[in-house]
Amino acid sequence: MAIYEYECLKCGYHFDIWQKITEEPLKVCDKCGGELIRLIGPTGFILKGTGWYVTDYVRKERKAEKKEDASSNTTEKSS
C-alpha cells in the first residue's frame, strides 16, 4: 500500500489516500465532482543499518587530523 496525494482541479480540495499500487487512480472529487489529478511529491525513506553515516567511514586523513587536534589540545591545557 502506498499513500497517494490528489488535488481537485475545480475546487482545489487536497487530500492523501492509501491505495494499492495496482489500483486505478481516482478521477472524481467526492466534494464537488470535479476532476482529480494525482500529485507527485518528494518521497521519504529511512536508511537503516551501518555504513550510512559519515562517522561509519572515517577516512585515514580525518583520523590523523583528530589525533593531532587532540594532542595539541592536551598540550595547550597543560601549559
C-alpha positions in Angstrom: 0.0 0.0 0.0 1.2 3.5 -0.8 0.0 7.0 0.1 -1.1 9.0 -2.9 -1.7 12.7 -2.9 -4.6 14.2 -5.0 -5.9 17.6 -5.8 -9.2 18.7 -7.4 -8.8 21.0 -10.4 -12.3 22.5 -9.8 -12.5 23.3 -6.0 -8.8 22.8 -5.1 -9.5 20.2 -2.4 -6.2 18.5 -1.5 -6.0 15.1 0.2 -4.0 11.9 0.7 -5.3 8.4 0.5 -3.9 4.8 1.0 -4.1 2.8 -2.2 -2.6 -0.3 -3.7 -0.2 0.3 -6.5 -2.4 -1.8 -8.8 -5.5 0.3 -8.1 -6.6 2.8 -10.7 -6.0 6.5 -9.8 -9.1 8.4 -8.5 -10.7 10.6 -11.1 -13.7 12.3 -9.5 -13.7 14.6 -6.4 -16.0 13.5 -3.6 -16.6 17.1 -2.6 -17.6 18.8 -5.9 -17.5 16.1 -8.6 -14.6 17.9 -10.4 -11.6 16.2 -12.0 -8.8 14.9 -9.7 -5.1 14.8 -10.5 -2.5 12.7 -8.7 0.3 14.8 -7.5 3.9 13.7 -7.5 5.8 14.8 -4.4 9.1 14.1 -2.7 9.4 10.6 -1.3 10.6 9.8 2.2 12.8 6.9 3.0 14.8 5.7 6.0 18.3 4.4 5.8 18.9 1.6 8.3 22.0 -0.3 9.3 25.7 0.5 9.4 27.5 2.3 6.6 25.1 5.1 6.1 26.7 7.8 8.2 29.8 9.8 7.7 31.2 8.6 11.0 30.9 5.0 9.8 33.5 5.6 7.1 36.1 7.9 8.6 39.0 8.5 6.2 42.5 7.9 7.3 43.3 11.6 6.9 40.4 12.5 9.2 41.7 10.1 11.9 45.1 11.7 11.7 43.7 15.2 12.0 41.6 14.2 15.0 44.7 12.7 16.7 46.7 15.9 16.0 43.9 18.1 17.3 43.5 16.0 20.5 47.3 16.1 21.2 47.5 19.8 20.6 44.6 20.4 22.9 46.1 18.4 25.8 49.5 20.2 25.4 47.8 23.6 25.4 45.8 22.8 28.6 48.9 21.6 30.4 50.9 24.8 29.6 
